[in-house]
Amino acid sequence: MERIFNGSDLNQKTIFDHPSGLFVLFFTEMWERFSYYGMRAILVLFLTSSIMNEGWGWERQDALELFAAYTSLVYLTPLLGGILADKLLGYRNAVVLGALIMALGHGSLALEGIEQNFFYLGLGLLVIGNGLFKPNISSIVGQLYKADDPRKDGAYTIFYMGINAGAFLGILLCGYLGEKVGWHYGFGLAGIFMFFGMLQFYFAQGIFGSIGVKPTNKSNTSNSKEDTVKVSADANHKKIERDRIFVIVIFSIATIFFWWAFEQAGGSMTIFANDYTDRQLSGNSAVIFNTINTVITIVPMVVITYVLIKLFQNIFQSYFISNFFLGLSFVIIWGIVIYMLNAEIGQETSEIPASWFSVLNSLFIILLAPVFSKIWASKYNPSGPIKFGIGLILLGVGYLFIAYGSLGIPAGAQTASVSVMWLVYAYLFHTLGELCLSPVGLSYVSKLAPERLIGLMFGIWLLSSAIANYLAGKTGSYIDAISSEIGLNGFFAIFALVPIGAGLIMFLLNGKIKRMMHGIK
Ligand code: GLN
């Protein structure tokens, strides 16, 4: 058999021109993100719900602070998790251990009704587990391919689709169970799928062959270009390595600007949706909204079920236990989806929930990721810094829509009712920008990192999300103070102009950065 990819013989069998192992990772990451975003979706709602509604009755400010601390800490620990995998555990063990710890974390959250400390224990376990899991599963994706395989950008884009399929379903289903049935059920559901996802990965590991078993400083799989190209002088080798690490740092700094603005989604953009838009539905618009809602739930389910069938065709017999848990998870998810849609069909919706808009992001990613994966594989594939620049500018344009839409709102106004379409356009452009920057960024980290430091480099990449999430929460909390001075349009214009400025700087640095990448495309 011709070995185009790293990993086992079975991994050479392709799905959409990519190795089967990519889709094992696709589903593991899907379940992990299902639990991460599902839990995130109900965290603040749970804390601020009254004790009568089985919440903790916290002030909104306190809940948002805990939320900001949590979402930034989960991206801080990958730095340690990456180093641990590089030096000691190997990437696969780190993924399994991290997934197990997160499953326990979600389980612990579900027990908060018995003892409040379980809740904090749960959050702590999630922060630790994510540190072990996230950087290392991301690095295995790249290790499936030979060093100079041009499919890597596309691979990370497909992987990113798995991330968002999980986010989409998690927000929808944990949100639904949490709010309608009980918070414990929402937290518990997140835990069950994290556990099944861990089993699915554990029992399918053989497909990766020797990839990620041992820490990289002890293994001999070749990953980065300098290992395949004979470098004559050691000093030259060191310089190339240093330059490429420097490029990873520049890309990471650019993403701080990106996520800082992007992550207003969970904060000031949701406040905008809640207080300043007209979400009322009447007559025909209620019927149309319900129909759209049903379609956008079913379509992603059909898409990922199709991917699942493709994977089953290749590896079902060889990895039965893994696929059993994967199939079982799908049966449960389909069951909940059908139950939920059925229960909602008869209901008169009179208002679009403010939180509804944030699922548009994951939905657009699932629909558009295949298009972008095609573009990156075509002759229209721009250089890394240009992609980053375009991504930042598209994000800024998204905020221009909101800034423009809120032009008529007087400074200091507490409510208004502008069209919800501004939010839809904004999320569309944010998603287009994200696809130019985030999956591509993972791919560049995998291509630029020296083999022995790949976990650490992913840790640094994710560290930028930690900083950005923290700053996003801080800036968002000044929404009232800023908009009483320069209006809501002025407030959102900040999130338009800063990323656009950062994007233009990336364009200017293009030549220099390209040289420092030393041949990596
Ligand atoms: N949405 C992506 C994920 O959850 C990227 C998040 C980030 O890096 N801030 O993996």
Boltz pocket constraint, residues with backbone or C-beta under 6 A from the ligand:
constraints:
  - pocket:
      binder: B
      contacts: [[A, 33], [A, 163], [A, 259], [A, 438], [A, 462], [A, 465]]
      max_distance: 6.0
